[in-house]
Amino acid sequence: MKILIKTLLVCCLFSACIKEDLNTHRPIETDGTVPGTVSNIQVENGPGAAVISYSLPKNDNLQYVMAEYKVNDEVTRVVKSSRYTDTLRVDGFNDEGEYEVNLYSVSKSEVRSEPVTVKVHPTTPPFRKVATTLTLNEDFGGVNITFSNEEEAKIAVVIITRDNNGDFTPVEAFYTQTIDGYFSARGFDTTTREFGVYIRDRWNNSSDTLVKSITPWYEKMLDKSKFREYLLPHDQPAAWGWIMPAMWDGKIDEDFGFHTEQGRNPKPHRFTFDMGVVAKLSRFKILQRWIHDQFLYNHGDPREWNMWGTAETPNPDGSWDGWTLLMRCESKKPSNLPLGSVTDEDRQYARGTDGLGEEFTFPLSAPPVRYIRMEILKNWSNTDFFHVYEITFWGNEQ
């Protein structure tokens, strides 16, 4: 008998739990009254979107207003706005034109009103505007993409090329909001091949694909065994036993590299080295002091600097005669967290996929050079010294 009573109690408790779970997601009220409709509707059209304003119905049980609409032939979107506001934004449209939006008032019992249909006329979506500015050009080891994104829309730049079966397949996708885009897809030999690029927005709308035959330029990693320190007047000396050659010794997993002396004038800090060959440079990577989090994006890690180059032997007086400004560089921290705080994304970005560091691309207009002069304008701690584990260059020897 005791066993039977215990069994019945367990069953009752289990039944109560099931009943409670079934009720969890039901409307908070059971009033079946159909709410009134919105009125006094006005529309403000914009790029790929529209803002709809309205007057709310006078219903005490109103919960929200819902818009239901198609952004293209396949996708229907739903947008909700609470009873405390009188506007909602409909976006994600695939193209400019006229679209119908059904507006519903919804009660706390999830009862919908009759629909009120309003027509919106979004102008050209940002992703389509970006697509009209796309260019495809030859680059070292692949293809270079440029574009303009004046509205700073969240987009994906998708680069495709033909696979072994002759079918187009994605090889790179860059997610960005940058105004002036400049990206490259590399890893290809110098055989002519077709590349394509298109823009996708966050609602999976895609532009037409721009296709072009591209012959990638030859690229290789420069031989760092040929690198040599080239000390000029006013260059900053090494400190703390961290010497310049350690910057190209390939030892990326040791807490050791090149470190300049703090408090030395003139500023900004400058130092010079010889790559041993004249090369048309394509890109370089610089590896921060990543092993200890307290130094990553901190201390002497470089944040802003200039890369100068020359193919001729530098003037021994340390002047800038014959030097060309190859590019200005700024290190990025994905999280944008304050000094001393880093995320896994920050660590991964600072190291790069190959462990050699953050990558910077030389402009295609940069001339061939042999000597590099780095001018450190700012480190991450806003002090006046510099340290780095490793630096690596790619390009085509002349």
N, C-alpha and C positions, 0 to 999 in steps of 0.2 A: 504493500500500500504506500509506504514512504517513497519507494522508487517511482511509483506511478504519479504521486503528487509532485515530486521534483521534476519529472519529465513534463508534466502539464505546465508547471511554472516556467520552465525554460522555453516551451513552445509559445506561451503567452508573451513572454518578454521578446522573443524573436519576432513574433507577429507585430508587436508594438513598434519595434525598430523598423520593420519593413514599412509599416503604415506611416511612420514619421518621415522615412526617406522619400516615399512617394509624394508626400505633401510638400517636400522641401522646395521644389521648383514650380509650384502652382502660383497663380496670381495672388497678390497680397490682399485683394478684395474680390468678391464674387458678384458685385453689382453688374447686371447685364445691360445697363443703360448705354445706348449708343451716343458717344459724345458728338457735339456740334462740329462743324468744319471751320477751318481757318478762313479768313477773309482779308480784304484790302491787300492783296498780294502785289508785291513789287519785285522786280528782278534787276540785278546789276551784273552784267556779263563781263567775263574776264578771260585771260588765256587758259583754255582748257577747263574752265570752271564758271560757276555762277553763284552769286549770293542771293538767296530768296528771303525776303522779309514779309511779315504777315501780322495780322491781328489774331490773337488766340480766342477760341470760343470761351464763353462764360460757363464753364463746367467745373464744379468743385472736385470731381474725380479725374480730371485730366492729368495724365502722367508725362506724356511727351508728344512731339510731332515727328512724324516719320516721312522721309522722302524715298520713293522707290523709282528707279530709272535705269535705262540701259545705256552703257557707255560705248558699246559696239554691238556687233551682231550676236555675240555670244554671252557677254557678261552683264548681269544685272546687279546694281549696287543698291544698298540700303544705308541711309544716313539718318541718325536720330538727333533730336535737339530737345532738351528738357523744357518743362513748363515754365521755367524761370527766364527764358529768353525768347525772342521773337524773330530770330533769324537762323538759317542753316545754310551750309555751303555744300553744293554738289560739285564734284570734281572727278577727274579721271577719264574725261571724254577723249575718245580716240582721235577726233578731228574737229575742225570748226563746222558749224552748221546748226540746224534746229533739232532739238531733242525735247521729248515730252517727259515731264516729271509729275508723278502722282503724289500728292500730299495727303497724309492721313493724320487725324487726331486720334490718339490712343489713350484709353482710360487706364486706371490702375488695375482694372480687371482684364487688361489686354484686349479690350473690345475696340475695334477700329471704326472710325467714322466712314461715311461715303468718301470716295476719293475726290479731290479737287485737282484737276489737271492744269498744269501751267507749262508754257513753252519757254525754253531757255535757248540762247544763241551764243554758246561759248566761242571765243575767237581761237585762233591757231594755238594748240597746246605747246608748251615750252619744248617738249622733246622733238617736235617737228621743226621748230625754229632752229634748234641746235643742229639737227640733221642737215639743214641747208648750208651750214658753214663747215661741214666736214671736209678734210683733205686727207689723202693717202699719199705718202712719199717714201722713197727708199731710205733705209736706215742701216746702221751696222747690225748685221745678223738678223735683219727682219724689216719691219715696216713701222713708220712713224705716223701717228694720228694727231691732227690738230683740230680744234673747234672753238666756237664761242658760245658761252652759256650766260648771257647777260642777266637773266632772271635768277641765276644761281639755283636752278631747279635740281632736285635729286634725280639723277639719271644713272644709267649703266651704259658704258661704251663697250660694245661687244665686237671683238675682232674675230673673223672667221677665215679659214683657208681650206683648200681641198685636202682630204685625207687620201690614204692609199687606194681607196675605192673610187676616188674622183668626186666624193660628196663633200659639200661644205660643212665644216664642223667648227664650233667655237674653240679658240686657242687662248684667248685672254678676255677678261671682263673687268673693266675699271669702274668702280662706284665712286661718284664724285658729285660735288656741288660747285666746283671751281669755275670761275668766270672764263678764264682762258686756259683751255685744256691742251696738254702736250704729253702724249703717252707713246710708248713703243712696245711692240711685241717682238721678242728676239728668240734666238735658238735655231735659226734656219740657215741652210747653206746658201751658196751664191747662185743657185739655180733659179731661173725665172719661174714665178708661180703666181697664181691669182690670190689676192687678199680681198676681203670685204669688211665693211664696218657698218653697223647700224646702232641707233639709239633706242634704248628701252626705258620706259618710266616705271614708277613704283606700282602702277596698276597693270603692268605687263603689256602695255601698248608698245608697239614697235614701229619704227620708221622703215621706209624702204632702205635697201642695202646698196651702199656705194661699193662698186667692185673695180679693181684695177690690177693690171699685171705689174708685178714688182720684182726687181732683181736685187736682193739684199747685198749690202756691201760686206766685204770680208772683215771679220773682227776676231781678235784673240786677246787673251789676257797677257799684258806685258810682263816680261821676265824680270821679276823683282831682284834677282841676283845681280843685275846690272845697275841697280840704283846706288847712288852715292850722295852723301851729304855734301853740300856746296855752300860753305859759310861765306856770307857777305857782311860788310860793315852794317851795323845796326840790326843784324839778325839776332834773335833771342837765343841765348845759350840753354843747353839742357840743364835739368836740375834733378835732385833726388836720385841720381844714378840711372834715370830713365833717359836713354840716348836715342837720337834720331834714327839710326839703323834698326832699332827695335820696331819701328813703325812699318817695316816691310820684311820682317823675319819670318812671317807665317805662323807665329805662335799666338793664336787667338784665344787660347784657353788658359793663359797665364796672366796674372795681375802685374803686367809689365809692358811698357811701351815707351812712347816719347812724351816728355813732360818739360815744359819751358819753365824758366825761373820767374817767380812772382815778384812784382814790384820793379821790374827793370824797364827803363825807358829806352827808346821812344815807344809810344803806343800808337796804333795797335801792334800786337806782336807779329813779327814776320820771321819766316825761315824759308830756306831754299834747298832744293835737291835736284840732282841730275838723274834722269831716267835711263841714261846710257844710249838711247836711240831717239831719233826724230820720229814722231808718230802723230797721225791724225787721230786724236782721242775721241772716243765715243761716249764713255761714261767712267765713273769711278765710284768706289764704295769706301766709306769711312766707318770704322768700328769704334764705338764709344767704350768707355771703361765700364763694361757691363756686368762683371762678375759680382760686384757688391752693389746692392740696390742703393746704398747711400751715395754712390758716385754716379749712378745712371741718371741721365738728364739733370746733372747737378755738377757742382765743383768745377773742374776745368774742361768738361766735355764741351766741344764747340757748338755754338748755336747759330752764329752768323759770321760769314767769312767770304773773302774774295779769292778766286783762283786766277793767278797770273801765269803766263807762259811765254817762252821765247825759244826759237830754234837756234839762235846764235849764242855764243859764249857771253854771259852777262858782263856788263861793265864792272870791273873790280872795285869801283868806288861806291857800289851799293845803290846807285841812282836807278831810276825807273826807265832809263833810256833803252829802247828796244823791247820793252815788256808790253804784252797785250793782255788786257783784261778778258779772260776766257769766259768767266761766268761769276755771278754772285750766288751764294748758297745760304740756305736757311734750313737748319734741322727741324724736323717736325716731331711733335709728341702727340700721338693719337688721342690720348685721354684728356689732354689739356689740364691735367690736375696740377695743383700747386707744387712748388719745389719740395722734393723729398718724398713725394707720393708717386708710385708707378704701378701700372697694371700689367697683367700678362700680355695684353695687346701691345703695350709700350715696349716690353722686353723683346717680343717677337719682331716688332718693327725695327728696333735698334739693331738687332742682329741680322735681320734679313733671312731669306729662305736658305741661303748657303752659309750662313754664319759669318759672312765677311762685312756685314754692316749695312747702313742706310745708303741707298743708291741715289746718285745725281747724274743727270744726263747733260753732256756738253751740247751747246747749240751746234747745228750742222755748219754754221758759218765760222766756227772757231778754226784758226789756222793750225797747221802741224807745229808741234813744239817738242823740245827736248828737256828744257829746264822748267821746273815748277816752282813758283813762289806763292806761298800761302800767307794770307794776311788775315789774322783772326781779329774780327771786330768786336765779338761779344761771345762770352761763354754762358752756360746755363745758370751760373750763380752770380753773374754780373761782376766778376772779379777780373784780374788782368793777367791770367796765365792760361795755359792750354795743356791738355793731355789727350792722348788717343792710343788705342791698342794697335791698329793696323790700317793701312791705306792700300787700295788695289785699283789698278787702271786697266781699261780695255781700249783697243783701237786697232789701227792698221799701221804697221811700221812703213816708213817712206824709204 
